[in-house]
Amino acid sequence: PAGAVVDPAAVARYAEAARDGAEFPSLEVVHDGKKYWVIGGFNRGQAFKDAGHGSARCVVYPGTFDDARLWSLSQNATHGQARR
């Protein structure tokens, strides 16, 4: 959801690994019927773009933007970027 912050150092490491063929966990997204909202894997998603990949594997959950915001916050409760 809006306001997600990526870690440039992590993105650079992941992008290099992606170019070298590394496998990564699927991104997690919420689909509200019109838009897809990333809830897990912001750094990996940006790294795939930077590495020139046109797509990434995703696990898609149905929901709303508000669901995506809540799930996104809960993702970082146990791992990932510190909340800002």
Secondary structure, 3 states (H helix, E strand, C coil): CCCCCCCHHHHHHHHHHHHCCCCCCCEEEEECCCCEEEEECHHHHHHHHHCCCCCCCEEEEECCHHHHHHHHHHHCCCCCCCCC
